[in-house]
Amino acid sequence: MNTTKSFQTSSSLRHAPFSQDSSTSITYEYSPLLEGFPLAHGVTYRYGGVSEGNFNSFNMGLHVGDDPKAVAENRKRLAQVLGVDSNHLTCGEQVHGVGVTRVTEVLVGRGAFSWEDSIPDSDAIHTNLVNVPLLLLVADCVPVLIYDGVHHAVAVVHAGWRGAIAHIVERTMDSMHDAYGTLPKDCYLFIGPSIGEDSFEVSEEIAEQFRQDMGNLGLSQVNAVVRYLQRLEQATPTPHIDLKGYIAACVVQKGVPIDQVILSATDTMMTEGCYSYRGNAGKTGRMAMFAVLRNQG
């Protein structure tokens, strides 16, 4: 890719009402790019649940110290909004690695209500099964949804900086190719709410890793992805990474059409409705990217 192009952004919010003892509202961000497909998807915000304290209120993570009963209720609420069986919620064990797993019938429901039961070593999961809700947990790391519009298959990918620079998103497309015949040109990507380019301060060592990787790939957007910003309390500028922009550049270079990639404009560290691991010193809940294939036609 020889020129730098601008990527679409979206901070659209959709509200899905949920009623139990009182009326609540589950709020999630979604991609308008994917609205026309038989696919329910989004990334939950922290409203509309029952968790308390640091996890207030719609925490979806079972591994962060929250009351498991509260998380179970939150997940059941999401399942009801999506019209799926909550026991079919399917999660991978996210370890900041590059493990990719295809969700077949035997794996449906793994991790629904127990972190220990999650699909092992799976920072990305994908399926072509209809009405199987895939869940991915984030609180600053980048959630990436990949939809193959030709083979009607979907993936959710956990891309922290380690996973991103190890190209887990591209690895997931390769795994989908092996499973369904997926080609990059047929993929639509939603790069969801995550830490923003002005918030993700990194060390010089990490910045250099990104520069070298982009150089090796022949990507020209290095100065846009690795920038130096000077904070008020600092004497000198420090490197910051545009992780969403980096992922977008990599997948476009792999062959995904640029108009089939959409980036969220939401910075989780600066947005009140989001959980942020860095912004809350690790004591926080998790948002969930969800994806559910619907019947075609």
Buried (B, 14 or more C-beta within 10 A) or exposed (E): BEEBEEBBEBEBBEEBEBEEEEEBBBBBBBBEBBEEBBBBBBBBBBBBBBBEEBBBBBBBBBBBBBBEEBBBBBBBBBBBBBEBBBEBBBBBBBBBBBBBBBBEEEBBBBBBBEBEBBBEBBBBBBBBBEBBBBBBBBBBBBBBBBBBBEBBBBBBBBBBBBBBBBBBBBBBBBBBBEBBEBBBEBBBBBBBBBBBBBBBBBEEEBBEBBBEBBEEBEBBBBEBBBBEEEEEEEEEEBBBBBBBBBBBBBBBBBEBEBEBBBBBBBBBBEBEBBBBBBBBEEEBBBBBBBBBBEEEE
